[in-house]
Amino acid sequence: MIPHPPPPTPGPQPVADRRPAGAGITLSGVTRRYGQAGAAITALDEVTVSIQPAEAVAIMGPSGSGKSTLLHLVGAMDRPDTGTITAGDYAVHDLDRKAAAAYRRRVGFVFQRFHLLSALSALDNVLAPLLPMRIRPDPQPKAVALLDAVGLAGRERSTPAQLSGGQQQRVAIARALINDPIVVLADEPTGNLDTTTGADIITLLLDMRARHGTTLLIATHDPTIAARCDRTIHLADGQVLEPTEGG
C-alpha cells in the first residue's frame, strides 16, 4: 500500500484569525446592596442581561442607576450578593481571590480619570499591568505598537503631565489592550474630555474593538455615544429598562 503523504503544515495565519475572541457575558438575577439593614442601598436589583461576544454595548442611566456597579461586577472588582455572572468560560460571581486576580488580567479597564502613574512614561504605563508577571517574549514592542495604534507614535517617553487629557486617555486604552482582553470595560471614558476629543476617543474604542475582537461595555450619560454602539442597555434605580438598538 502506498503511504499517504503527511498533511501540509499550515502556514502563518492572518492576524485577524489569531486575535482573541471577545467573551459573551451573562448576568442572571444579579443583586448588589451596600450598607447594613435599614440603611442598605440597592445598587442593582435582580438584573438579567446577555451580551454577545465582540458586541459593543452602551450602559446608560442617570447617576446612581447602577452603571458603574454593573461594570465593577463584570470586572470582578466587586461581588454580587445574589445571582450569577459569566464571562466566556469564567463564573465571575464564584471566583476566589486568586482566580479573580487572574481573571482581571483578561479584562481591560478604561476609567474617566485615566489612572495613569504620574512618574512613569506613556510606554511604562502601558506595560504596568504586566509588571507582576513574567512575560515572554519581551512585551515592549507590543506596547510600542499599541501606542502607535492609538495615535501616540513618538510619545512613548512622555509622562502624563506632558500629555493632554485626550492623549492620556489614549494611553489608558493602549494599557487596557496590552493583555489581549476578552472584554473591555469603559466607565464614562469621555467624562473629563471636551466633546470633540470625547468623540475621537469613542471612535478609537470602537475601532480597537473591531480590530481586536474584544467585547466592549461603555457606561455613559451621552446618547450620542450610545447611538454609536451596537445596542444600549438602560438602567434606572438598579433595574434594567427596555434595551434598544444603537444607531
C-alpha positions in Angstrom: 0.0 0.0 0.0 1.3 3.4 -1.0 1.6 5.6 2.1 -0.3 8.8 2.1 1.9 11.9 2.4 1.6 13.8 5.6 -0.8 16.7 5.5 0.8 20.0 4.7 2.0 22.1 7.7 -0.3 25.2 7.9 1.5 28.4 7.3 1.1 31.6 9.4 -2.5 32.5 10.0 -3.7 36.0 9.3 -3.5 38.4 12.2 -7.3 38.7 12.3 -7.6 34.9 12.8 -5.3 34.9 15.8 -7.0 37.8 17.6 -8.5 36.9 21.0 -12.3 36.2 20.8 -14.4 38.5 22.9 -16.3 36.9 25.7 -20.1 36.5 25.8 -21.3 38.0 29.1 -24.4 36.9 31.1 -25.8 38.4 34.3 -28.7 36.4 35.8 -30.7 37.7 38.7 -27.8 39.9 39.9 -28.4 42.0 43.0 -25.9 44.1 44.8 -26.6 46.1 48.0 -24.3 48.4 50.0 -24.7 49.2 53.7 -26.4 47.5 56.6 -30.1 46.6 57.3 -32.4 49.6 57.1 -29.6 51.8 55.7 -28.8 49.4 52.8 -28.9 50.8 49.2 -29.7 48.5 46.4 -27.3 49.4 43.5 -28.5 46.6 41.2 -31.8 44.8 41.7 -32.4 41.4 40.0 -30.6 42.4 36.8 -30.6 39.9 34.0 -28.8 40.8 30.7 -26.9 38.9 28.0 -24.1 40.4 25.8 -22.8 38.7 22.7 -19.1 38.1 22.0 -17.4 41.2 20.4 -20.6 43.3 20.9 -20.2 47.0 21.7 -22.9 47.8 24.3 -23.6 51.1 26.0 -24.9 51.1 29.6 -27.0 54.2 30.1 -28.8 55.7 33.1 -28.7 58.6 35.5 -26.2 58.9 38.3 -26.9 56.2 40.9 -28.7 53.9 38.4 -26.1 51.2 38.8 -23.9 51.6 35.7 -20.6 51.6 37.5 -21.7 48.8 39.8 -22.5 46.6 36.8 -19.1 47.2 35.3 -17.3 46.5 38.6 -19.2 43.2 39.0 -18.4 42.1 35.4 -14.8 43.1 36.1 -14.6 41.1 39.3 -13.8 44.3 41.2 -16.8 43.5 43.4 -19.1 40.6 44.1 -22.9 40.3 43.8 -25.0 39.5 46.8 -27.2 37.2 44.7 -27.3 36.0 41.1 -24.7 34.7 38.7 -22.2 36.4 36.2 -20.4 34.6 33.5 -17.8 36.0 31.0 -16.8 33.4 28.5 -15.7 30.4 30.5 -15.4 32.3 33.8 -18.0 32.0 36.5 -17.1 35.5 37.7 -19.5 35.5 40.7 -17.8 32.4 42.1 -14.1 33.2 41.7 -11.9 33.1 44.7 -9.4 35.8 45.4 -6.6 34.3 43.3 -8.8 33.3 40.4 -10.4 36.7 40.4 -7.0 38.3 40.1 -6.2 36.0 37.2 -9.5 36.8 35.5 -8.9 40.6 35.9 -5.8 40.2 33.8 -8.1 39.2 30.9 -10.2 42.4 31.4 -9.2 45.8 30.1 -10.3 48.8 32.2 -10.7 52.4 31.0 -11.8 54.9 33.5 -12.9 58.6 33.4 -9.9 59.7 35.4 -7.3 57.8 33.4 -5.5 56.4 36.5 -2.0 56.7 34.9 1.1 56.6 37.1 2.5 60.1 37.0 6.1 59.0 37.5 6.0 56.6 34.5 6.3 57.3 30.8 3.5 56.5 28.5 5.2 53.3 27.4 5.8 52.2 31.0 2.1 53.0 31.9 1.0 50.7 29.1 3.4 48.0 30.4 2.3 48.4 34.0 -0.3 45.6 34.1 2.4 43.1 33.1 4.7 44.0 35.9 3.5 41.2 38.3 4.0 38.6 35.5 7.0 37.2 33.7 6.1 37.7 30.1 7.9 36.1 27.2 8.7 37.3 24.6 9.6 40.9 25.6 6.2 42.8 25.6 7.8 46.2 24.9 7.4 46.0 21.1 3.7 45.2 21.5 3.3 48.2 23.8 5.0 50.5 21.3 2.7 49.1 18.6 -0.4 49.8 20.7 0.7 53.4 21.3 1.2 53.7 17.6 -2.3 52.3 17.0 -3.9 54.9 19.4 -2.1 57.7 17.6 0.8 58.3 20.0 3.8 57.2 18.0 6.9 59.1 19.2 5.4 59.9 22.6 6.5 56.7 24.3 8.8 58.6 26.7 6.3 61.3 27.6 5.0 61.4 31.1 1.2 62.0 31.8 2.0 65.7 32.7 3.4 66.2 29.2 0.2 64.8 27.5 -3.3 66.3 27.0 -6.3 64.7 28.6 -7.2 63.0 25.3 -3.7 61.7 24.9 -3.7 60.4 28.5 -7.0 58.5 27.7 -5.3 57.1 24.6 -2.5 55.7 26.8 -5.2 54.2 29.1 -6.8 52.5 26.1 -3.4 51.1 25.0 -2.9 49.9 28.6 -6.3 48.2 28.6 -5.4 46.2 25.5 -1.9 45.1 26.5 -3.1 41.8 27.9 -5.3 40.8 24.9 -8.5 41.2 27.0 -11.7 39.2 26.4 -13.7 42.3 27.5 -13.0 46.0 27.8 -15.0 47.9 30.4 -15.1 51.7 29.9 -16.6 53.7 32.7 -17.5 57.2 31.5 -14.3 57.3 29.4 -15.1 60.7 27.9 -16.3 62.4 31.1 -13.2 64.6 31.5 -12.8 65.4 27.9 -14.3 68.1 25.6 -16.9 67.0 23.0 -14.6 66.7 20.0 -11.9 64.8 21.9 -14.5 62.6 23.5 -15.9 61.7 20.1 -12.4 60.8 19.0 -11.9 58.5 22.0 -15.2 56.6 21.3 -14.1 56.2 17.7 -10.8 54.8 18.9 -12.5 52.4 21.3 -14.9 51.1 18.6 -12.1 50.8 16.1 -9.9 48.9 18.6 -12.9 46.6 19.4 -13.3 45.8 15.7 -9.5 45.2 15.3 -9.1 43.1 18.3 -12.5 41.3 18.5 -13.0 42.3 22.1 -16.4 42.7 23.8 -16.9 46.3 24.8 -19.1 47.8 27.5 -19.3 51.5 27.8 -21.1 53.2 30.8 -22.1 56.7 29.6 -24.6 59.5 30.1 -24.3 60.6 26.5 -26.9 59.4 24.0 -24.7 60.3 21.0 -22.1 57.8 22.4 -24.8 55.1 22.9 -26.1 55.6 19.4 -22.7 54.5 18.0 -22.7 51.2 19.9 -24.5 48.0 18.7 -27.0 48.2 21.5 -28.0 50.1 24.6 -29.0 48.8 28.0 -30.9 51.3 30.1 -30.7 51.2 33.9 -32.9 53.1 36.4 -32.8 52.6 40.1 -30.7 49.5 39.7 -33.1 47.8 37.3 -33.0 47.2 33.5 -35.4 49.1 31.3 -36.2 48.3 27.7 -33.0 47.8 25.7 -32.8 49.4 22.3 -30.6 49.1 19.2 -27.9 51.6 18.6 -27.7 53.8 15.6 
